[in-house]
Amino acid sequence: MSEDVFFVSNQNRYSKSIDVFKKNGVNIKNGEHLINENEFKNLIKSEVSNFVNQSFDNIVILVGAGASVTNNQFDLDDNGIATSGVTVAKIADDILKELRDEKYTLSSGEELDVFKLEEVSKISQYNFFEKNVQTNEILKDGQTLKSGFNLEDLLSNLFAYKKFVDKANKEKINNTTNAILDIIKKSTSYDYDENIFNHRGFLNVVSKLGKSENKINIVTTNYDTLLEDAAESMKATVFDGFSFSQTPQFDSTMFDWNLVKNVSNIKTHEIVYKQQVFNLLKIHGSLTWERSQSSDNITRKRKDSVKFPVMVFPSSDKYAQSYEEPYFDLFTKFQELLKIPNTLFITTGFSFSDNHISKMILSAIKTNDSLASLLTDFNIEPEEPNENWKKLMKALHDHYQVAFLKATMNGNLVDYLGAKPDEN
């Protein structure tokens, strides 16, 4: 009999089997009766509250692509821009559809001659079925991609192939690459809508977890601007590594500053820290970042005015790209944050499929004895977990400070994190 697991820590495991709620494999009762769903939810709230409310000196939150996903459908506005996030697999299916007629119109209106995705797979030698077998069956039913198709691997092959493409195909390959990147950009260009996304509630809740003198550190792999927009809607302050100037320029030392004021009418040096101030580290870049043509400076602009955003596009060489500017400074800062004693680390929407990030986190879990990690996802015990998720489960088994919670940003995560010990 399969179980749906909701919370796992070193001490307890909460699950549901059909309509029966269990703790460590035993049915949970309230007196003589089995508990109901609300009582079960309150028990999990209590577990989460006990885990996160321990007067941590440092709060680090990793926000992945799943935090922007609501229904995983390409719902488009009047300008053809997605209204919410989708998975990488869904983006790949959209690329398949958009390139099918061998024509693509860029956001700028320019029409390009492109290759079909099947042709791109063939000429870049992306044969995902079996290594060393020249097959190109990437389609499941002629309309959608097979489950084994990996957009990151295809793009890695394509980026490598572009360096050696013959003259006859060079323009069309470049067009195809630009089309794919344009589709990725459009699929992540949605705006914050409080009726769709829970980001403002999330920021409100996590801002109360830390100490007043320490900013909450939010790290994200996402290109979108949901976190910045949500922060602006609640009049919070964001340090995103850019100067506070009319033309914001990237300056990683900005993360080290804070906002304070002197206490009025008191002849002391006492200061008060501004509340709801966040560090935001966008480690894969942003739709609002653009590199200057005349210099190597990176500026932040309105995303509708950025033609070539500074972004690490999905590919298997993301690890190598992370050593380039500005990503290197951001990754270094992220790594430093995970080493700080008495740190609470929370993940949401991050699948741990990115090896370069996962290895950093796993290393921190094993070397920072006072790091407590709450890892959240829509499924915390998948049938086929990736290798990094298996290692995290092993870390739990080895009694590192790790806990798993079934929750999503746009589901019940805010409710779980917002619970106080005296509420249950």
C-alpha positions in Angstrom: 0.0 0.0 0.0 1.5 3.3 -1.1 1.8 6.2 1.3 1.8 9.9 0.8 4.6 11.4 2.9 4.2 14.9 4.3 7.1 15.5 6.7 10.3 13.6 7.6 12.9 14.6 10.2 15.5 12.7 12.3 12.8 12.1 14.9 9.5 11.7 13.0 7.8 10.7 9.8 4.3 11.8 9.0 2.3 10.1 6.2 -1.1 9.4 4.9 -2.4 6.0 3.7 -5.8 6.3 2.0 -7.7 8.4 4.7 -5.6 7.3 7.6 -2.9 9.6 9.0 0.3 8.1 10.5 3.3 9.1 12.6 6.2 6.7 12.3 4.0 4.1 10.8 1.4 4.2 13.6 -2.2 5.5 13.1 -2.6 8.8 14.9 -5.6 9.0 17.3 -7.2 11.8 19.3 -8.6 9.7 22.2 -10.4 6.8 20.6 -10.8 8.3 17.2 -8.5 8.7 14.2 -7.5 12.3 13.7 -8.9 14.3 10.8 -7.0 16.2 8.1 -7.0 19.5 10.0 -5.6 17.9 13.1 -2.9 16.2 10.9 -2.0 19.5 9.3 -1.7 21.2 12.7 0.8 18.4 13.8 2.9 19.1 10.7 2.7 22.9 11.4 4.0 22.2 14.9 6.9 20.1 13.5 7.9 22.8 11.0 7.6 25.5 13.6 9.8 23.7 16.0 12.4 23.2 13.2 12.5 26.8 11.9 11.9 28.8 15.1 15.2 28.3 16.9 16.6 31.9 17.0 18.9 31.4 14.0 21.5 34.0 13.3 21.4 33.5 9.6 18.5 32.6 7.2 19.2 31.4 3.7 16.4 30.5 1.3 16.9 28.9 -2.1 14.1 29.5 -4.6 14.0 27.3 -7.7 12.0 27.1 -10.9 9.1 25.2 -9.2 8.3 28.3 -7.1 7.1 30.1 -10.2 5.0 27.2 -11.5 1.3 27.3 -10.8 -0.6 25.0 -13.3 2.3 24.2 -15.6 0.3 25.4 -18.6 1.4 28.1 -21.2 -1.3 30.6 -20.3 -0.4 33.6 -22.4 -1.5 37.3 -22.2 -2.5 39.5 -25.1 1.3 40.0 -25.9 2.0 36.3 -26.1 3.9 36.3 -22.8 3.3 33.5 -20.3 1.4 34.6 -17.2 3.1 32.1 -14.9 6.0 29.7 -14.8 6.3 26.2 -16.4 8.7 23.4 -16.0 11.8 23.0 -18.3 10.1 19.9 -19.8 7.1 22.0 -20.7 9.3 24.7 -22.3 10.9 21.9 -24.4 7.5 20.9 -25.7 6.7 24.5 -26.6 10.0 24.8 -28.4 9.0 21.6 -30.4 5.7 23.3 -31.4 7.2 26.7 -32.2 9.9 25.4 -34.5 7.7 22.8 -36.3 7.0 25.1 -39.4 10.7 25.9 -39.7 9.8 29.6 -39.2 10.0 31.6 -36.0 9.1 35.2 -35.2 11.3 36.8 -32.5 9.8 39.1 -29.9 11.3 42.0 -31.9 9.1 41.0 -34.9 12.0 39.6 -37.0 11.1 36.3 -38.8 13.8 33.6 -38.9 14.3 30.5 -40.9 15.0 27.7 -38.3 15.5 24.0 -38.0 12.8 21.7 -36.5 13.8 20.4 -33.1 14.1 16.9 -34.6 16.7 18.3 -37.1 18.5 20.2 -34.4 18.7 17.0 -32.3 20.1 15.1 -35.3 22.7 17.6 -36.6 24.0 18.4 -33.1 24.2 14.6 -32.4 21.9 14.7 -29.4 21.0 11.0 -29.3 19.4 10.6 -25.9 18.2 7.0 -26.2 21.5 5.2 -26.1 25.1 6.3 -26.3 26.9 5.5 -29.5 23.6 4.5 -31.2 22.7 6.8 -34.1 19.0 7.2 -33.4 16.9 10.3 -33.4 13.5 9.3 -32.1 12.8 12.2 -29.8 9.0 12.3 -30.2 6.5 10.4 -28.1 3.4 10.7 -30.3 4.5 13.1 -33.1 3.3 16.0 -31.0 5.1 15.8 -27.7 8.6 14.9 -26.6 9.5 11.6 -25.0 10.1 11.7 -21.2 13.8 11.0 -21.7 14.3 14.2 -23.7 16.5 16.7 -21.8 16.5 20.3 -23.0 19.7 21.1 -21.1 21.6 18.3 -22.8 20.4 19.3 -26.2 21.4 22.9 -25.7 24.8 21.9 -24.5 25.3 19.9 -27.7 23.9 22.8 -29.8 26.2 25.4 -28.2 29.2 23.1 -28.8 28.2 22.3 -32.4 27.8 26.0 -33.3 31.6 26.4 -33.1 32.1 23.9 -35.9 29.1 24.3 -38.1 29.6 24.5 -41.8 28.9 27.7 -43.7 25.8 26.3 -45.4 24.1 25.8 -42.0 25.7 28.5 -39.9 23.0 31.2 -40.3 20.1 28.7 -39.8 21.8 27.2 -36.7 22.3 30.7 -35.3 18.7 31.5 -36.0 17.5 28.3 -34.3 19.6 29.0 -31.2 18.3 32.6 -31.0 14.7 31.3 -31.4 15.1 28.7 -28.6 16.6 31.3 -26.3 13.8 33.7 -27.2 11.2 31.1 -26.3 12.9 30.5 -22.9 12.9 34.3 -22.3 9.2 34.7 -23.2 8.3 31.7 -21.0 9.9 33.4 -17.9 8.8 37.0 -18.5 5.6 36.9 -16.5 4.8 39.6 -14.0 3.8 39.2 -10.4 0.1 38.8 -9.8 -0.9 38.4 -6.1 -4.0 36.4 -7.3 -1.7 33.8 -8.8 1.5 33.8 -6.8 2.2 33.5 -3.0 5.5 35.3 -3.1 4.5 38.3 -1.0 3.0 36.1 1.7 6.2 34.0 1.6 8.4 37.1 2.1 6.2 38.3 4.9 6.5 35.0 6.7 10.3 34.4 6.3 11.1 38.0 7.3 9.9 37.1 10.8 12.2 34.1 11.1 15.5 36.1 11.4 16.9 38.5 13.9 16.4 42.2 13.2 20.0 43.0 12.6 20.4 40.2 10.0 19.0 40.4 6.5 17.1 37.4 5.1 19.2 36.0 2.3 17.2 34.7 -0.7 19.1 32.9 -3.5 17.3 32.0 -6.7 18.0 30.2 -10.0 15.1 32.0 -11.6 15.3 34.7 -14.3 11.9 36.1 -13.5 11.2 39.1 -11.3 8.5 37.7 -9.1 10.5 38.1 -5.9 11.5 41.7 -6.7 8.0 42.6 -7.7 6.4 41.0 -4.6 8.9 42.8 -2.4 8.0 46.1 -4.1 4.3 45.5 -3.5 4.9 45.2 0.2 7.4 48.1 0.3 10.2 45.9 1.3 13.9 46.7 0.5 16.0 44.4 -1.7 19.8 44.4 -2.0 20.3 42.6 -5.3 24.0 43.3 -5.8 23.4 46.5 -7.8 24.1 50.1 -6.7 21.4 52.4 -5.5 21.8 54.8 -8.4 19.8 56.1 -11.4 21.5 53.5 -13.6 22.1 50.6 -11.2 25.5 48.8 -11.8 26.4 45.4 -10.5 28.5 45.7 -7.3 28.7 42.5 -5.2 29.8 44.5 -2.1 26.3 45.9 -1.8 25.2 42.6 -0.1 27.4 43.6 2.9 25.5 46.8 3.7 22.4 47.3 5.7 19.8 50.0 6.4 19.9 51.5 9.9 18.9 54.7 11.7 19.9 56.4 15.0 17.4 56.1 17.8 15.9 59.6 18.2 16.1 61.7 21.4 18.5 59.3 23.1 22.1 60.4 23.5 23.6 57.0 22.7 25.0 55.2 19.7 22.1 52.8 19.6 20.7 52.1 16.2 17.5 50.5 14.7 17.6 48.2 11.7 15.0 48.6 9.0 12.7 45.6 8.8 11.8 43.5 5.8 15.2 44.0 4.1 16.4 41.1 1.9 19.5 40.1 0.1 18.5 38.7 -3.3 21.2 36.6 -5.2 20.1 35.7 -8.7 22.8 33.1 -9.4 21.7 32.4 -12.9 21.1 36.0 -14.0 18.0 37.9 -14.6 15.7 39.2 -17.4 16.5 42.7 -16.1 20.3 42.5 -16.4 22.2 43.6 -19.5 25.9 43.9 -20.2 27.1 47.3 -21.5 28.2 47.4 -25.1 31.0 49.9 -24.4 32.3 48.3 -21.2 32.1 45.1 -19.2 29.7 46.7 -16.7 26.3 45.0 -16.0 23.4 47.3 -15.5 19.8 46.6 -14.2 17.0 47.9 -16.4 13.3 47.4 -17.0 13.0 44.0 -18.5 11.0 45.3 -21.5 14.0 47.4 -22.4 16.6 44.6 -22.2 17.4 43.0 -25.6 20.1 40.5 -24.5 19.6 39.6 -20.8 22.5 38.3 -18.8 21.4 34.8 -18.1 22.8 31.3 -17.6 20.6 29.4 -20.1 19.7 25.7 -19.3 22.6 23.5 -20.4 24.9 20.9 -19.0 27.8 23.4 -18.8 26.1 25.6 -16.2 28.9 24.7 -13.8 31.5 26.2 -16.1 29.4 29.3 -16.7 29.1 29.9 -13.0 32.8 30.8 -12.9 32.1 33.8 -15.2 31.1 37.3 -14.0 28.8 38.1 -12.3 27.9 34.5 -11.4 31.2 33.8 -9.7 30.6 36.5 -7.1 27.1 35.4 -6.5 28.0 31.7 -6.1 30.9 32.6 -3.8 28.5 34.7 -1.6 26.0 31.8 -1.6 28.7 29.4 -0.5 29.9 31.8 2.3 26.3 32.1 3.6 26.0 28.4 4.0 29.1 28.3 6.1 27.9 30.7 8.7 27.2 29.1 12.1 23.7 28.8 13.4 22.1 29.0 9.9 18.6 28.0 8.8 18.5 26.9 5.1 15.1 26.5 3.3 14.5 25.3 -0.3 11.4 25.7 -2.3 10.8 24.8 -6.0 14.4 23.4 -6.3 14.6 19.8 -7.6 18.4 19.3 -6.8 19.0 18.4 -10.5 21.6 21.1 -10.8 24.8 19.3 -9.8 26.9 22.4 -9.2 24.4 23.8 -6.7 23.5 20.5 -5.1 27.2 19.6 -4.4 27.7 22.9 -2.7 24.6 22.4 -0.5 25.5 18.8 0.4 29.0 19.9 1.3 27.6 22.6 3.6 25.2 20.1 5.3 28.1 17.8 6.1 30.6 20.4 7.2 28.6 23.1 9.0 27.4 21.4 12.2 25.0 24.2 13.0 23.3 24.3 9.6 19.6 23.2 9.7 18.1 22.4 6.3 14.4 22.3 5.5 13.9 20.9 2.0 10.5 21.3 0.5 9.0 19.9 -2.7 5.7 18.7 -4.1 6.9 15.1 -3.6 9.5 14.4 -0.9 9.7 10.6 -1.5 9.6 10.2 -5.3 9.7 6.7 -6.9 12.7 7.6 -8.9 14.7 10.3 -7.0 17.7 11.9 -8.7 21.2 11.1 -7.3 21.4 14.3 -5.3 18.0 13.8 -3.6 19.2 10.3 -2.7 22.3 11.8 -1.0 20.1 14.2 0.9 18.0 11.3 2.2 21.2 9.6 3.2 22.2 12.7 5.1 18.9 12.5 7.0 19.6 8.9 7.7 23.1 9.8 9.0 21.5 12.3 11.4 22.5 15.6 9.9 20.1 18.4 10.6 17.9 17.8 7.6 14.1 17.7 7.3 11.8 17.2 4.3 8.4 18.9 3.9 5.8 18.3 1.2 4.8 21.9 0.3 5.1 24.3 -2.6 5.5 28.1 -2.8 2.0 28.5 -4.4 0.5 25.8 -2.2 0.6 25.5 1.6 4.3 26.4 2.3 3.4 29.9 3.6 0.8 28.4 5.9 3.3 25.9 7.4 6.1 28.4 7.8 3.8 31.0 9.4 2.6 28.7 12.2 3.7 29.6 15.7 4.4 27.1 18.5 1.5 28.4 20.5 -1.0 28.0 17.6 -1.1 24.3 17.9 
